[in-house]
Amino acid sequence: MQTDRTPKRVFVLGVYASAVHAQWITDDGKVLVRALAVASEPYIFWRGDGVEQIVGRIPVPVGAGRLEPAAANLNGPSGTTLDDDILAPFGLARADAWLCDLVPHTCLNPKQKAALEREYEPRRAALGLPAFALPDVPKAFADDHRRQEVGAELEEAQASVVILLGDEPIRHWLRHFDPRWGRLSDFGEYGQLHAVKIAGRELAVLPLAHPRQVGALGSHSPKWHAAHERWRSSARTILDR
């Protein structure tokens, strides 16, 4: 959730909160899971700071091994990508943006779920481990109630530009106000402003690729990564149009 609630120049809408990831290691040093989601990020678009303290506070029963922070590139990459590759090309800092996600908590992606079913569930009862509580990635990232909540944040932010990160904010939020677009590829030229009326307000919407694509994070689309790289050189003047 956005903590600095003063008016902002831009409003950034992402998909869902990232997780804090840890390595789960047995007492004899075997790595069971290299990137286990153990908590929701401590603040929106987290940059990975304080991961040692977060992981260190998680209790592990005797005989269940230990948790250590996962590789540095697995904690906070979306936050650093937002700051360095999305806001900075505009000449903006995080303090200039109001940050929001369609889903305000982390979700269990299919790879995470498979790792839990493979390593965690078979050991859970014998080791006295708690049931894993993170919800699965939803099929619908926002309902009418959540869209109203996002709209209330947008009104509070007083932003005139809305940056949408990837297909899901377009499909599950923007499309309900303007049916012209359902995904990023519907917009034509990458990274341009589009006039949209949202809840009675005239706003400029700027669709960009998801941070996973922008930062080439893990499995990503080379097409969208390349499009964003080409766009960067002209980004600083876009908000002045």
Secondary structure as a PSIPRED ss2 file (coil, helix, strand):
# PSIPRED VFORMAT (PSIPRED V4.0)

   1 M C   1.000  0.000  0.000
   2 Q C   1.000  0.000  0.000
   3 T C   1.000  0.000  0.000
   4 D C   1.000  0.000  0.000
   5 R C   1.000  0.000  0.000
   6 T C   1.000  0.000  0.000
   7 P C   1.000  0.000  0.000
   8 K C   1.000  0.000  0.000
   9 R C   1.000  0.000  0.000
  10 V E   0.000  0.000  1.000
  11 F E   0.000  0.000  1.000
  12 V E   0.000  0.000  1.000
  13 L E   0.000  0.000  1.000
  14 G E   0.000  0.000  1.000
  15 V E   0.000  0.000  1.000
  16 Y E   0.000  0.000  1.000
  17 A E   0.000  0.000  1.000
  18 S C   1.000  0.000  0.000
  19 A E   0.000  0.000  1.000
  20 V E   0.000  0.000  1.000
  21 H E   0.000  0.000  1.000
  22 A E   0.000  0.000  1.000
  23 Q E   0.000  0.000  1.000
  24 W E   0.000  0.000  1.000
  25 I E   0.000  0.000  1.000
  26 T C   1.000  0.000  0.000
  27 D C   1.000  0.000  0.000
  28 D C   1.000  0.000  0.000
  29 G C   1.000  0.000  0.000
  30 K C   1.000  0.000  0.000
  31 V E   0.000  0.000  1.000
  32 L E   0.000  0.000  1.000
  33 V E   0.000  0.000  1.000
  34 R E   0.000  0.000  1.000
  35 A E   0.000  0.000  1.000
  36 L E   0.000  0.000  1.000
  37 A E   0.000  0.000  1.000
  38 V E   0.000  0.000  1.000
  39 A E   0.000  0.000  1.000
  40 S E   0.000  0.000  1.000
  41 E C   1.000  0.000  0.000
  42 P C   1.000  0.000  0.000
  43 Y C   1.000  0.000  0.000
  44 I C   1.000  0.000  0.000
  45 F C   1.000  0.000  0.000
  46 W C   1.000  0.000  0.000
  47 R C   1.000  0.000  0.000
  48 G C   1.000  0.000  0.000
  49 D C   1.000  0.000  0.000
  50 G C   1.000  0.000  0.000
  51 V H   0.000  1.000  0.000
  52 E H   0.000  1.000  0.000
  53 Q H   0.000  1.000  0.000
  54 I H   0.000  1.000  0.000
  55 V H   0.000  1.000  0.000
  56 G H   0.000  1.000  0.000
  57 R C   1.000  0.000  0.000
  58 I C   1.000  0.000  0.000
  59 P C   1.000  0.000  0.000
  60 V C   1.000  0.000  0.000
  61 P C   1.000  0.000  0.000
  62 V C   1.000  0.000  0.000
  63 G C   1.000  0.000  0.000
  64 A C   1.000  0.000  0.000
  65 G C   1.000  0.000  0.000
  66 R E   0.000  0.000  1.000
  67 L E   0.000  0.000  1.000
  68 E E   0.000  0.000  1.000
  69 P E   0.000  0.000  1.000
  70 A C   1.000  0.000  0.000
  71 A C   1.000  0.000  0.000
  72 A H   0.000  1.000  0.000
  73 N H   0.000  1.000  0.000
  74 L H   0.000  1.000  0.000
  75 N C   1.000  0.000  0.000
  76 G C   1.000  0.000  0.000
  77 P H   0.000  1.000  0.000
  78 S H   0.000  1.000  0.000
  79 G H   0.000  1.000  0.000
  80 T H   0.000  1.000  0.000
  81 T H   0.000  1.000  0.000
  82 L H   0.000  1.000  0.000
  83 D H   0.000  1.000  0.000
  84 D H   0.000  1.000  0.000
  85 D H   0.000  1.000  0.000
  86 I H   0.000  1.000  0.000
  87 L H   0.000  1.000  0.000
  88 A H   0.000  1.000  0.000
  89 P H   0.000  1.000  0.000
  90 F H   0.000  1.000  0.000
  91 G C   1.000  0.000  0.000
  92 L C   1.000  0.000  0.000
  93 A C   1.000  0.000  0.000
  94 R H   0.000  1.000  0.000
  95 A H   0.000  1.000  0.000
  96 D H   0.000  1.000  0.000
  97 A E   0.000  0.000  1.000
  98 W E   0.000  0.000  1.000
  99 L E   0.000  0.000  1.000
 100 C E   0.000  0.000  1.000
 101 D E   0.000  0.000  1.000
 102 L E   0.000  0.000  1.000
 103 V E   0.000  0.000  1.000
 104 P E   0.000  0.000  1.000
 105 H E   0.000  0.000  1.000
 106 T E   0.000  0.000  1.000
 107 C C   1.000  0.000  0.000
 108 L E   0.000  0.000  1.000
 109 N C   1.000  0.000  0.000
 110 P H   0.000  1.000  0.000
 111 K H   0.000  1.000  0.000
 112 Q H   0.000  1.000  0.000
 113 K H   0.000  1.000  0.000
 114 A H   0.000  1.000  0.000
 115 A H   0.000  1.000  0.000
 116 L H   0.000  1.000  0.000
 117 E H   0.000  1.000  0.000
 118 R H   0.000  1.000  0.000
 119 E H   0.000  1.000  0.000
 120 Y H   0.000  1.000  0.000
 121 E H   0.000  1.000  0.000
 122 P H   0.000  1.000  0.000
 123 R H   0.000  1.000  0.000
 124 R H   0.000  1.000  0.000
 125 A H   0.000  1.000  0.000
 126 A H   0.000  1.000  0.000
 127 L H   0.000  1.000  0.000
 128 G C   1.000  0.000  0.000
 129 L C   1.000  0.000  0.000
 130 P C   1.000  0.000  0.000
 131 A C   1.000  0.000  0.000
 132 F C   1.000  0.000  0.000
 133 A C   1.000  0.000  0.000
 134 L C   1.000  0.000  0.000
 135 P C   1.000  0.000  0.000
 136 D E   0.000  0.000  1.000
 137 V C   1.000  0.000  0.000
 138 P C   1.000  0.000  0.000
 139 K C   1.000  0.000  0.000
 140 A C   1.000  0.000  0.000
 141 F C   1.000  0.000  0.000
 142 A C   1.000  0.000  0.000
 143 D C   1.000  0.000  0.000
 144 D H   0.000  1.000  0.000
 145 H H   0.000  1.000  0.000
 146 R H   0.000  1.000  0.000
 147 R H   0.000  1.000  0.000
 148 Q H   0.000  1.000  0.000
 149 E H   0.000  1.000  0.000
 150 V H   0.000  1.000  0.000
 151 G H   0.000  1.000  0.000
 152 A H   0.000  1.000  0.000
 153 E H   0.000  1.000  0.000
 154 L H   0.000  1.000  0.000
 155 E H   0.000  1.000  0.000
 156 E H   0.000  1.000  0.000
 157 A H   0.000  1.000  0.000
 158 Q C   1.000  0.000  0.000
 159 A C   1.000  0.000  0.000
 160 S C   1.000  0.000  0.000
 161 V E   0.000  0.000  1.000
 162 V E   0.000  0.000  1.000
 163 I E   0.000  0.000  1.000
 164 L E   0.000  0.000  1.000
 165 L E   0.000  0.000  1.000
 166 G C   1.000  0.000  0.000
 167 D H   0.000  1.000  0.000
 168 E H   0.000  1.000  0.000
 169 P H   0.000  1.000  0.000
 170 I H   0.000  1.000  0.000
 171 R H   0.000  1.000  0.000
 172 H H   0.000  1.000  0.000
 173 W C   1.000  0.000  0.000
 174 L H   0.000  1.000  0.000
 175 R H   0.000  1.000  0.000
 176 H H   0.000  1.000  0.000
 177 F C   1.000  0.000  0.000
 178 D C   1.000  0.000  0.000
 179 P C   1.000  0.000  0.000
 180 R C   1.000  0.000  0.000
 181 W C   1.000  0.000  0.000
 182 G C   1.000  0.000  0.000
 183 R C   1.000  0.000  0.000
 184 L H   0.000  1.000  0.000
 185 S H   0.000  1.000  0.000
 186 D H   0.000  1.000  0.000
 187 F H   0.000  1.000  0.000
 188 G C   1.000  0.000  0.000
 189 E C   1.000  0.000  0.000
 190 Y C   1.000  0.000  0.000
 191 G C   1.000  0.000  0.000
 192 Q C   1.000  0.000  0.000
 193 L C   1.000  0.000  0.000
 194 H E   0.000  0.000  1.000
 195 A E   0.000  0.000  1.000
 196 V E   0.000  0.000  1.000
 197 K E   0.000  0.000  1.000
 198 I E   0.000  0.000  1.000
 199 A C   1.000  0.000  0.000
 200 G C   1.000  0.000  0.000
 201 R E   0.000  0.000  1.000
 202 E E   0.000  0.000  1.000
 203 L E   0.000  0.000  1.000
 204 A E   0.000  0.000  1.000
 205 V E   0.000  0.000  1.000
 206 L E   0.000  0.000  1.000
 207 P E   0.000  0.000  1.000
 208 L E   0.000  0.000  1.000
 209 A C   1.000  0.000  0.000
 210 H C   1.000  0.000  0.000
 211 P H   0.000  1.000  0.000
 212 R H   0.000  1.000  0.000
 213 Q H   0.000  1.000  0.000
 214 V H   0.000  1.000  0.000
 215 G C   1.000  0.000  0.000
 216 A C   1.000  0.000  0.000
 217 L C   1.000  0.000  0.000
 218 G C   1.000  0.000  0.000
 219 S C   1.000  0.000  0.000
 220 H C   1.000  0.000  0.000
 221 S C   1.000  0.000  0.000
 222 P H   0.000  1.000  0.000
 223 K H   0.000  1.000  0.000
 224 W H   0.000  1.000  0.000
 225 H H   0.000  1.000  0.000
 226 A H   0.000  1.000  0.000
 227 A H   0.000  1.000  0.000
 228 H H   0.000  1.000  0.000
 229 E H   0.000  1.000  0.000
 230 R H   0.000  1.000  0.000
 231 W H   0.000  1.000  0.000
 232 R H   0.000  1.000  0.000
 233 S H   0.000  1.000  0.000
 234 S H   0.000  1.000  0.000
 235 A H   0.000  1.000  0.000
 236 R H   0.000  1.000  0.000
 237 T H   0.000  1.000  0.000
 238 I H   0.000  1.000  0.000
 239 L C   1.000  0.000  0.000
 240 D C   1.000  0.000  0.000
 241 R C   1.000  0.000  0.000
